[in-house]
């Protein structure tokens, strides 16, 4: 089955950290640029971070620069999003995606 499955979301206090994982199956993960996006309630989905297929280049949305780090391990068919210094405005459902597929998402809630 071709799918991307996110994990690692949860409830965290402001200033805390979470590490999201994206497990790919049924596709040659290493061929694809991978991105993380998020969608907060009542808002449109926004692109958060992108990493090239071999991991040699990354880009970030301005609101997360310096706090989030995207990475991947192609040998494990897995992508990651390390999120530090989380803020309430980071609360959203986070999705990993390639050009051909998007996962179901994982909820991240930042609240005291």
N, C-alpha and C positions, 0 to 999 in steps of 0.2 A: 504494500500500500504506500502510495506516494503521500508523504505528509511532513509537516513541520510541527513539532510539539514544544510549546514553551512551558517552562517551570521556574520556580523560584520567587514568584510574587508573594505578597503578603502585606501585613500591617506593620508599619515601622514609624518610630517617632521622628519628628523633624531633626535633621542632623545625622540621622542613621544611614545605614548602607544596606543594599541588597545586591545580589548577583543573579541575574536572569540567565537561563540557559535555553537554547533552542536546538532540539535534537531532530536531525533530518533523516528520513528513511525513504527508500524507493527512488532516489534521484542521486545523480553524481554531484554531491554538494560542492565539491571543490571547483566546479565549473562556473559557479554563480556568485556574482556580487550579492552580498547579504545586507539587509537593513533591519533596523528596529524602528517601529513607528508606535505612536500611542494615540489614544482617543479618550478624552475626558468627557464626562456627561455633558450633553448639550453643546459639544464642540466638535469641529471637524477633526478627522485624523490628521496628525502631523508627523512628518518624518523626523526622527530623533538622531539617528546615526547610521552610517553606511561604511562597509568595509569591502574592499575588492576581493576577488575570488582567491587570490593567493595571500591576502592580508598585508599587502605592502603599502596600502594607502587607506586612510580613514577620513571621514568628514562628520561634522557634528552641527546640529542646530545651535543657534546662539544661546538659547536658554539653558543648555546642558553642557556647554563647553567648559572644560576644566573640572567638571564633576563626574561625568560619565565617560566610560571607556568601552569601546566595542572591540571584540577580538574573536578569533575563531581557531578551532583545531580541526583541520580537514581530515586528519587521520582518525578522528573520533566522530566525524560528521556532525560537529556541534559548534554552535556559535554562542557568544556570551555578551552580556551587557552588565558591566560593573557600574553600579550607581552609588555614588558617595554624596555626603552632605545633602541628603534628600530634603525637599521642601514640600509643603502642602500642595503647591501648584503642580507638583510632579504626579499627583494622584491621577491615575488613568488605567485603562486596559492597555497593556503593552503587547505588541505583535512582532514576531519576526517574519520576514518575507524575502523571497527572491523574485525574479522577474516572472516566474511561472506559478508561484504558490505563496500562500500566507497561512500562518497558523491560526489557531482559535483564540489565542490571547491568554494573558495571565494578569490578574488584577494586582495593582500596586496601590496601596493606600498609605498616605503619609499624614499622620494625625497624632496629636498628643492626647 
